[in-house]
Amino acid sequence: MNDVTDVAIVGAGGGGAVLALALAQKSISTIVLDQASGPPSGLRGEILQPNGQQVLDQLGVLRSLPADAMRSVRTFHFCRAGGARLCSIDYGILPPPYNRAIVTLPNVAHHAIVDALHKQATVSLRYDTSFVGLRTERDRVVGLTVQGPQGTDTITAKLVVGADGALSKVREALKIPAELHLYPDGYLIAILESEEPVTEAFYYVGHKEILGLFPATGNMVYLFYMIPSGSYEAIKGRGTRSLHARWTAIAPQFRTLFERLSDWKQTAYMPTGRVRAATWVADGAVLIGDAAHAMNPHASQGRMQAMVDAMTLAELLPSCLADGDCSASRLRPYETARRPQVTMLQRLADQQVFYWNTGNPLIAYLRDRVFRTLDRNARLRHQVLTTTAGLRTTEPFSIMDRVIATGFLPDLVNMIPRTS
């Protein structure tokens, strides 16, 4: 069987599903393929930053998120392991209505996007379908071959989109060089039920330790605990009480919450990696999300950036398709627009991991000084928050700002009184 479509998207994850919905709302025919049997159902952390909220709002999905499956969080406290507060960040300083982070139960936002996709006449969403290879004519991609429940099929498409993750088979088929870096640490994720509602988020940093707590709906709380890659099974082997003790030493005020971990089914492991693809575009094909630029979750922007990729590309494609030109040169403005922010966030995430997860006492001392400076300095605090929120495309700190952040120089700009 040979299907014909305007756009074929490989991967129905955060970027692929958003792109399909954005294109459907422009009446562009799209086939979305995913090798999974259906939308994701496993445990994963779900934090929607303001830029992600903007995307879902533009697509009409944000308002459809069930109120009983999400919580708005405005205040994030950064603490030293042991409990001492270093800095607090208030999303309320951002312009409404996106002056908050939204924490949802696992996969809630994705299921809302998929539900919206099913209502679109121009989209065909196909699970249990794997990418086999690209079809080309005169070095231009003109479609792909897939393996589905009924066997091998071909799809003719004006554009093929690789939204298939950090180990992208589409990127490999395009022979696009990519630097893949696997971090030495990953995250143990847990979701626990507290005795009382937790309404603010907490982030603890210590001697090669990072523990985050993020409130979800009701009394549910997500925990993110950085562990060495490959150590998940060994940690489980030591038992839940060992983990209770370690977490309690880091955040003693949450001891009773940690004791709610009684079954390893309440947990999952998330590996971390970074991808830097040499280019994101080819004649008749394009990469989005992790296929182009996976980043450490420390940036709190991986999924959000895939969504922004999708919206940027969706704005460009109607004119490309109308002109019958999906060449690399015509698609290049998408990459040109998106790469600077992505590169900045990848670099920032790596810097944060280095400083926050350090075992060096001197670096830890400087890290804590920076947090305390941010707590006093509204200007620098705003620059950090707008970066985390996805509202900033340039580095949050200049060289001088970095010196000021360590507390060794006064911030003369921050000391100037503001006039109305």
C-alpha positions as CSV (number, residue, x, y, z in Angstrom):
1,M,0.0,0.0,0.0
2,N,1.2,3.5,-0.8
3,D,-0.2,6.5,1.1
4,V,0.3,10.0,-0.1
5,T,0.4,13.0,2.3
6,D,1.9,16.4,2.6
7,V,3.9,15.7,5.8
8,A,5.0,12.4,7.4
9,I,6.1,12.6,11.0
10,V,8.1,9.8,12.6
11,G,7.5,9.9,16.3
12,A,4.3,10.9,18.1
13,G,6.0,12.3,21.2
14,G,6.0,15.8,22.5
15,G,7.3,17.4,19.3
16,G,5.7,15.2,16.7
17,A,2.2,15.3,18.2
18,V,2.3,19.1,18.6
19,L,3.5,19.5,15.0
20,A,0.8,17.3,13.7
21,L,-1.9,19.2,15.6
22,A,-0.5,22.6,14.5
23,L,-0.4,21.4,10.8
24,A,-4.0,20.0,11.1
25,Q,-5.2,23.4,12.2
26,K,-3.8,24.7,9.0
27,S,-5.5,22.0,7.0
28,I,-2.2,20.3,6.0
29,S,-2.5,16.5,5.5
30,T,-0.3,14.7,7.9
31,I,0.5,11.1,8.8
32,V,2.1,10.5,12.2
33,L,3.9,7.2,12.9
34,D,5.0,5.7,16.3
35,Q,6.4,2.3,17.1
36,A,4.7,2.2,20.5
37,S,1.4,0.5,20.9
38,G,-0.3,3.8,22.0
39,P,0.3,7.0,23.9
40,P,2.8,6.8,26.8
41,S,1.5,5.5,30.1
42,G,4.6,5.1,32.3
43,L,5.8,7.3,35.2
44,R,7.5,10.4,34.1
45,G,7.8,14.0,35.4
46,E,5.5,16.5,33.9
47,I,6.3,20.2,34.4
48,L,4.9,22.7,31.8
49,Q,7.0,25.8,31.7
50,P,5.4,29.1,30.6
51,N,6.6,28.7,27.0
52,G,5.0,25.3,26.8
53,Q,1.8,26.6,28.3
54,Q,1.8,29.3,25.5
55,V,2.1,26.6,22.9
56,L,-0.8,24.5,24.3
57,D,-2.9,27.6,24.7
58,Q,-2.3,28.5,21.0
59,L,-3.4,25.0,20.1
60,G,-6.5,25.2,22.3
61,V,-5.3,22.3,24.5
62,L,-4.3,24.1,27.7
63,R,-7.9,24.8,28.7
64,S,-8.7,21.1,28.2
65,L,-6.3,19.8,30.8
66,P,-8.3,18.3,33.6
67,A,-8.2,20.5,36.7
68,D,-8.0,17.5,39.0
69,A,-4.8,16.2,37.3
70,M,-2.6,19.3,37.6
71,R,-1.4,22.0,40.0
72,S,-0.1,25.5,39.4
73,V,3.2,26.1,41.3
74,R,4.6,29.6,41.7
75,T,7.4,29.3,44.3
76,F,10.5,27.2,43.9
77,H,12.9,27.0,46.9
78,F,16.5,26.1,46.4
79,C,18.1,24.6,49.5
80,R,21.4,23.1,50.6
81,A,21.3,19.4,51.5
82,G,20.3,19.3,55.1
83,G,17.5,21.8,54.7
84,A,19.0,25.3,54.8
85,R,17.3,27.6,52.3
86,L,19.5,29.4,49.8
87,C,17.2,31.1,47.3
88,S,13.5,31.3,46.4
89,I,12.2,32.0,42.9
90,D,8.6,33.3,42.4
91,Y,7.0,32.8,39.0
92,G,4.6,35.5,40.0
93,I,7.1,38.1,38.7
94,L,6.4,37.0,35.1
95,P,3.5,38.5,33.1
96,P,0.2,36.7,33.4
97,P,-1.4,34.4,32.5
98,Y,1.8,32.3,32.3
99,N,3.2,33.4,35.6
100,R,3.4,29.9,37.0
101,A,4.7,26.4,36.3
102,I,2.1,23.7,35.8
103,V,2.8,20.2,37.3
104,T,0.6,17.5,35.9
105,L,0.1,13.8,36.6
106,P,2.1,11.6,34.2
107,N,1.3,12.1,30.5
108,V,-1.8,14.2,31.0
109,A,-0.7,17.0,28.6
110,H,0.3,14.4,26.0
111,H,-3.0,12.6,26.1
112,A,-4.8,15.9,25.7
113,I,-2.8,16.6,22.6
114,V,-3.5,13.1,21.2
115,D,-7.3,13.5,22.0
116,A,-7.2,16.7,20.0
117,L,-5.4,15.0,17.1
118,H,-8.1,12.3,16.9
119,K,-10.7,15.0,16.1
120,Q,-8.7,16.3,13.1
121,A,-9.8,15.1,9.7
122,T,-6.4,15.8,8.0
123,V,-4.3,13.7,10.5
124,S,-3.8,9.9,10.5
125,L,-2.1,8.8,13.8
126,R,-0.7,5.3,13.5
127,Y,0.8,3.3,16.4
128,D,2.6,0.0,16.1
129,T,4.3,1.4,13.1
130,S,8.1,1.5,12.8
131,F,10.3,3.5,10.5
132,V,12.2,1.3,8.1
133,G,13.9,3.7,5.7
134,L,13.7,6.8,3.5
135,R,12.7,6.9,-0.1
136,T,14.7,9.3,-2.2
137,E,14.8,10.6,-5.8
138,R,17.9,12.5,-7.0
139,D,19.2,12.9,-3.4
140,R,15.9,14.4,-2.2
141,V,13.7,12.7,0.3
142,V,10.2,11.9,-1.2
143,G,8.8,9.6,1.4
144,L,9.5,6.6,3.7
145,T,9.0,2.9,4.2
146,V,7.4,1.7,7.3
147,Q,6.6,-1.6,9.0
148,G,3.1,-1.7,10.4
149,P,0.6,-4.3,11.7
150,Q,-0.3,-5.3,8.1
151,G,3.3,-5.5,6.9
152,T,5.5,-3.1,5.0
153,D,4.0,0.0,3.5
154,T,5.3,3.0,1.7
155,I,4.4,6.7,2.2
156,T,4.9,9.4,-0.3
157,A,5.4,12.8,1.4
158,K,6.5,16.3,0.5
159,L,8.3,16.4,3.8
160,V,9.5,13.8,6.3
161,V,10.0,15.0,9.9
162,G,12.2,13.1,12.3
163,A,10.7,13.5,15.7
164,D,12.0,10.1,16.9
165,G,14.2,11.0,19.9
166,A,17.9,11.2,20.7
167,L,18.7,7.9,18.9
168,S,16.8,9.0,15.8
169,K,16.7,6.5,13.0
170,V,15.6,9.3,10.6
171,R,18.7,11.3,11.5
172,E,20.8,8.2,10.9
173,A,19.1,7.5,7.5
174,L,19.8,11.1,6.5
175,K,23.5,10.5,7.4
176,I,23.5,13.7,9.5
177,P,26.5,13.7,11.8
178,A,25.5,14.1,15.5
179,E,27.4,14.3,18.8
180,L,25.7,12.0,21.3
181,H,26.8,12.5,24.9
182,L,25.5,10.3,27.7
183,Y,25.7,11.9,31.1
184,P,27.3,9.9,33.9
185,D,24.1,10.5,36.0
186,G,20.4,10.0,35.5
187,Y,17.3,10.5,37.6
188,L,15.3,8.2,39.8
189,I,11.8,9.5,39.6
190,A,9.1,8.7,42.2
191,I,5.5,9.9,42.8
192,L,4.3,9.7,46.4
193,E,1.3,10.8,48.3
194,S,1.9,13.2,51.2
195,E,-0.2,13.4,54.4
196,E,-0.9,17.1,53.6
197,P,-0.8,19.0,50.4
198,V,2.6,20.4,49.3
199,T,2.1,23.6,47.4
200,E,5.6,24.8,46.7
201,A,8.6,23.2,45.0
202,F,11.9,22.4,46.6
203,Y,15.3,21.7,45.0
204,Y,18.2,20.4,47.2
205,V,21.8,20.5,46.2
206,G,24.7,19.0,48.2
207,H,27.9,17.0,47.8
208,K,27.3,15.2,44.5
209,E,23.6,15.1,45.3
210,I,20.5,16.7,43.8
211,L,16.9,16.1,45.0
212,G,13.9,17.8,43.7
213,L,10.3,17.8,45.1
214,F,7.5,19.1,42.9
215,P,3.8,19.2,44.1
216,A,1.2,17.7,41.7
217,T,-2.5,17.5,42.1
218,G,-4.1,16.7,45.5
219,N,-1.4,15.4,47.9
220,M,0.8,13.9,45.2
221,V,4.5,14.9,45.0
222,Y,7.1,14.1,42.4
223,L,10.6,13.4,43.5
224,F,13.6,13.6,41.2
225,Y,16.8,12.2,42.6
226,M,20.1,12.2,40.7
227,I,21.9,8.8,40.7
228,P,24.8,7.4,38.8
229,S,23.9,5.8,35.5
230,G,23.5,2.1,35.9
231,S,22.9,2.2,39.7
232,Y,19.1,2.0,39.7
233,E,19.0,-1.8,40.3
234,A,21.7,-1.6,43.0
235,I,19.7,1.1,44.8
236,K,16.6,-1.1,44.7
237,G,18.6,-4.0,46.0
238,R,19.5,-2.0,49.1
239,G,15.8,-1.5,49.9
240,T,13.4,1.4,50.4
241,R,14.6,2.1,53.9
242,S,18.1,2.9,52.7
243,L,16.6,5.5,50.3
244,H,14.3,6.9,53.0
245,A,17.4,7.5,55.1
246,R,19.4,9.2,52.3
247,W,16.5,11.4,51.3
248,T,15.8,12.3,54.9
249,A,19.4,13.4,55.4
250,I,19.0,15.8,52.4
251,A,15.5,17.1,53.2
252,P,14.6,16.2,56.8
253,Q,11.3,18.1,56.9
254,F,9.9,15.6,54.3
255,R,10.8,12.5,56.3
256,T,7.2,11.3,56.5
257,L,6.7,11.8,52.8
258,F,9.7,9.7,52.0
259,E,8.4,6.9,54.1
260,R,5.5,6.6,51.7
261,L,7.8,4.9,49.3
262,S,7.0,1.3,49.9
263,D,7.1,-0.3,46.4
264,W,9.6,0.2,43.6
265,K,6.6,0.4,41.2
266,Q,6.2,3.9,42.6
267,T,9.5,4.7,40.8
268,A,11.1,4.8,37.4
269,Y,14.6,5.6,36.0
270,M,15.3,8.3,33.4
271,P,18.6,8.3,31.6
272,T,20.1,11.6,30.4
273,G,21.9,12.6,27.3
274,R,22.7,15.4,24.9
275,V,22.5,15.5,21.1
276,R,24.0,18.1,18.8
277,A,23.2,17.4,15.2
278,A,25.4,19.1,12.6
279,T,22.2,20.3,10.8
280,W,18.5,19.9,11.3
281,V,17.4,20.2,7.7
282,A,17.9,18.3,4.4
283,D,16.2,18.3,1.0
284,G,12.7,17.0,1.9
285,A,13.4,16.2,5.5
286,V,13.8,18.0,8.9
287,L,14.6,17.1,12.5
288,I,12.8,18.4,15.6
289,G,13.1,17.9,19.4
290,D,15.5,15.4,20.8
291,A,16.4,14.1,17.3
292,A,18.1,17.4,16.7
293,H,19.1,18.6,20.2
294,A,18.4,16.5,23.2
295,M,19.5,18.2,26.4
296,N,20.0,17.5,30.1
297,P,16.7,17.9,32.0
298,H,18.4,20.3,34.3
299,A,17.4,23.0,31.8
300,S,13.7,22.1,32.5
301,Q,13.1,22.8,28.8
302,G,13.7,19.5,26.8
303,R,10.0,18.8,26.0
304,M,9.2,22.5,25.8
305,Q,11.8,23.1,23.2
306,A,10.5,20.3,21.0
307,M,7.1,22.0,21.2
308,V,8.5,25.3,20.2
309,D,10.3,23.6,17.3
310,A,7.0,22.3,16.2
311,M,5.3,25.6,16.3
312,T,8.1,27.4,14.5
313,L,8.2,24.8,11.7
314,A,4.4,24.8,11.4
315,E,4.5,28.6,10.6
316,L,7.1,28.0,7.9
317,L,5.7,24.9,6.1
318,P,2.5,26.3,4.5
319,S,4.5,28.5,2.2
320,C,7.0,25.7,1.5
321,L,4.2,23.3,0.6
322,A,2.3,25.9,-1.5
323,D,5.5,26.5,-3.6
324,G,6.4,22.9,-3.8
325,D,9.7,23.6,-2.2
326,C,10.8,21.7,0.9
327,S,14.5,22.0,0.1
328,A,17.1,22.4,2.8
329,S,17.6,26.0,1.9
330,R,13.9,26.7,2.2
331,L,13.7,24.9,5.6
332,R,16.8,26.6,6.9
333,P,15.0,29.6,8.5
334,Y,13.5,27.1,11.0
335,E,16.9,26.0,12.2
336,T,18.3,29.5,12.1
337,A,15.5,30.7,14.4
338,R,15.7,27.8,16.8
339,R,19.3,26.8,17.2
340,P,20.6,29.8,19.3
341,Q,18.1,29.3,22.1
342,V,18.6,25.5,22.1
343,T,22.4,25.9,22.1
344,M,22.2,28.3,25.0
345,L,20.0,26.0,27.0
346,Q,22.2,23.0,26.4
347,R,25.2,24.9,27.6
348,L,23.3,26.3,30.6
349,A,22.1,22.8,31.6
350,D,25.7,21.4,31.5
351,Q,26.9,24.3,33.6
352,Q,24.2,23.8,36.2
353,V,25.0,20.1,36.5
354,F,28.7,20.9,37.0
355,Y,28.0,23.4,39.7
356,W,25.0,21.9,41.4
357,N,26.2,18.3,41.5
358,T,29.8,19.1,42.4
359,G,31.9,17.2,44.9
360,N,34.4,20.0,45.1
361,P,34.1,22.1,48.3
362,L,35.3,25.3,46.7
363,I,32.9,25.0,43.8
364,A,30.1,24.2,46.2
365,Y,31.0,27.3,48.2
366,L,30.8,29.5,45.1
367,R,27.5,27.7,44.1
368,D,25.9,28.6,47.4
369,R,27.1,32.2,47.2
370,V,25.5,32.5,43.8
371,F,22.2,31.2,45.1
372,R,22.3,33.6,48.0
373,T,23.1,36.5,45.7
374,L,20.1,35.6,43.5
375,D,17.9,35.6,46.6
376,R,18.9,39.2,47.1
377,N,19.1,40.4,43.5
378,A,15.8,40.8,41.7
379,R,17.5,41.6,38.4
380,L,19.6,38.5,38.2
381,R,16.8,36.4,39.6
382,H,14.5,37.6,36.8
383,Q,17.1,36.7,34.2
384,V,17.4,33.2,35.5
385,L,13.7,32.7,35.7
386,T,12.9,33.9,32.2
387,T,15.5,31.5,30.9
388,T,14.0,28.5,32.8
389,A,10.6,29.6,31.7
390,G,11.7,29.5,28.1
391,L,11.1,33.2,27.5
392,R,14.7,34.2,27.0
393,T,16.8,33.3,23.9
394,T,20.2,34.6,25.1
395,E,22.5,33.7,28.0
396,P,21.0,34.9,31.3
397,F,24.4,36.2,32.6
398,S,27.1,38.4,31.1
399,I,30.7,38.0,32.3
400,M,30.1,40.9,34.7
401,D,26.9,39.3,35.9
402,R,28.7,36.1,36.7
403,V,31.2,38.0,38.9
404,I,28.3,39.9,40.6
405,A,26.5,36.6,41.1
406,T,29.4,35.2,43.2
407,G,28.9,38.2,45.6
408,F,32.3,39.7,45.1
409,L,31.1,42.9,43.3
410,P,28.0,45.0,44.0
411,D,25.3,45.1,41.3
412,L,25.1,48.9,40.6
413,V,22.3,48.3,38.1
414,N,20.2,46.6,40.7
415,M,20.9,49.4,43.2
416,I,19.5,52.2,40.9
417,P,16.0,53.1,42.1
418,R,13.3,52.5,39.6
419,T,11.0,55.3,38.7
420,S,7.4,55.0,37.5
